[in-house]
Amino acid sequence: MRAVRRLEDVRALLGALLLLLVAGGAARADTAPFAALTVTSDGPQIYDITTGVTTLPKGGTVIDQDTGVKLQAGSLRYVEGKTIDAKDGAVSGSFGELTAATIHIDIAAGTLRASGNLTLRRDGLSLKAADLLYDAGRDIVDFSGPVTGTSPDFQADRVLLDARSGNVLLLGHYSFSDGVFTLTSPKHGGKLELHFHQVDGKPVYDAATEVSPALLTRFSAELN
């Protein structure tokens, strides 16, 4: 009888260990963006024990090992595992090269917000916007306007960028020019797709007033 009970106990223990291993593996697989951050200071670090805020008055560098996002700023404030706030920052990632006066990273939500003197460059795309929201988990950038592009030449109330494919969606009142013809939105606003591809190694954005269902699906959360 004791042998049977011991065997049952061993089986129960093995089962519990297996559950822990599976749960641990799932947790690692579902690690949120911005969860593996390395912060390097360019000067002193000031820690406020009452608020949990660490200030880098001389700025520094933040690198996320999972997403590859790299932030460099003239000044930084962060709460470990929660938020990062930067001034006069430059960020690089799958979305391109971004500069802005203020940058806020919500580590738990996996989002990056930027505003003020905001510019972004990526694969021939160069634009300025009032504000930006980057969803690192979905790899989508949402620009609010007015948004002005110089490469290609366009203006829009709002712009969505698929950082995985490079495709762009202009929203609201827009105009687009490729040097030969100009497309403008209806009076009430509309949608214009800029399909990214390369010709002889050079980036090209083809405009289409009929937006592909695949792109609408990709941006479904932002459009609802």
N, C-alpha and C positions, 0 to 999 in steps of 0.2 A: 504493500500500500504506500509506504514511504517512497519507494522507487518511482511509482506512478506519479505521486505528487511532485517529486523532484523533477521528473521529466516535463510535467505540465508547467512547473515554475520556469524551467529553462526555455520552453517554447514561448511562454509569455514574455520573458525577458528579451528573447531574440526578436519577437514581434514588436516590442516597444522600441528596441534599437533600430529596427528597420524603418519604423514610422518616423523616428527622429532623423535618420539619414535622408529619407525621402523629403521630409519637410525642409531640412537644411538645404538640399539640392534645389528645391523649388524656390526657396528664398533667394538663393544665389542667382538663379536663372531670372528672377523677377526683380533684380536690383534696379532701383530707380535711377534715372539719369542724374548726374551731379552728386552721386553718392560716394564717389571715390576721388575726393578732392585733395590736392596737394597745394599748400599755401607757402609761398616764399616771400619774405619781407625784404624791402630795399632799405630798411632802417629799423628804428625801434618798434616794438609791439607793446601796446598799452591794453591791459586787460582789466575790465571793470567787473569785479566779483559780484556786485549787486545785480547787474543786468545780464551778465554773461557775454557782453560785447567786447570783442577784440578790435582795436583800432590800429591801423598801419598809416600814420600820418605822412610818411614818405612814399607810400604806395607799395606795390609789389606785384607778384604774379600768382594766378590761380590756374591750375591745370586739372581737368577732369580726365582721369585715366580711361574711363569707359567710353565717353563720347568724343574725346579728343579736343574738346573746347578749351581754349586757352585765353585767359583774361589778363591783361596788363593795365594798370591804372595808376594815376598820380596819387590817389588816396583810397584806402579800403577800410570797410567796417564789416565784420562778420560775426555771426553767432553759430558756433560749430554745429553742423548737422541741420541748420534751419535756413539761414539767409546770408547773402553777401550783397553789400552795397558798394558801388564804386563810382568815382567821379573822374571825368576826363579819361575814359577807358577805351581800349582797343581789344576787340574780341575776334578770334579766328575759330572756325569750325567748319562743319560740312555745309553750312549756309553761306560761307564766304568770309570776307574781311569786313568787320563792322567797327565803326568808331562812333562814340556818342558822349554827350556831356554827363549823363547819369545812366547807370546800369544797375538793375536789381535782379538777383537770382534767388528764386524760391526753390530750395533744395528738395523739399518734400514733394512739391508739385512738379518738379522737373521743368520749370519754365524760366525764361530770361526775358526781361523787359528792358527797353532802352528808349531814351528820348533826349531831345536837345542836340542840335547840330549833328543829326544822325545821317550817316552815309553808309552804304554797303556796296561792295564790289565782289563779283563772282562770275567767272566764265563769260566775260564780255558784258555782263549786266552791271550797270552802275546807276545807282539811284539815291535820292534823298527823300526823307520822310519825317513826319512829326513824331511818330511813335512806332515802336516795334514790339511784337510779342512772338517769342520763339518757343515752340513746344518741342523739347528735346526728344521726348518719347516717340512722337509722331514725325519729327523732322520736317515741320512746317513753320514757315515764317509769315506772320500777319502784319502788314504795314498799314498804318492809318495816316490819313493825309492832312493836307494834300501831299501826294507822292509824285515826284518828278524823276523821270529817267533820262539820262543823257546817252546811254548806250544799252539798248536802242532808245530812240527819242519818243517819250510818251509822258502823259499826265493822267492821273486817276485819283478818285476820292479814296480808294482803298486798293491794295495789291496783296495777293497771296502768292507765295513762292513754295513750290515743292522742292525741298533741298535734296531729295533723292534723285529726281529726274531733271531738275533745272527748269521745268515748265512753270509758267507764270500766268496768273489770272488777274486781269484788270476789272475793277468793279465800280459801279456808280457812273458818274460823269467822267468820260475818258476821251483822250485823243491819242492816236498813234501814227507815226510817220516813219517810213523806211527810206525816205529820200526820193521815192518815185510817186507814191500815193499816200494819202492821209485818211485814216478811219476815225470817225467821231461817234460817240454814243448817241442814242435817241435822247430826246429832251428829258425823259423821266429817268435816264440812266440805263445801264445794261451790263453785259459781260463780254470781255474780249480775251481769248486765249492766245498766249504767246508760246508757241511750241519750240522748245530748245533742241537743236541738233548741231552737228559740226559739218562743215564743208571744207575739204582740204585742210583740216585741222583748225579751221577758224569757226568761232561760235556764231550761230545764226538763230534768230528768233522769227518764226513764221507766224503771222497773225491770222486768226480765224474767228469770225463772229459766231459760228456754230461751235460751241464748246463741247469737247469730247465727253461722253458719259463717264469715262474712266477718271478724268480730271475732276468732274463734279462729285464723283464718289469719293475721291481722295480728299476733297475739301468739304465734305458733307457736314462735318461738325462746325466748321467756320461759317458755312452758309445758312445753317438753321438757326 
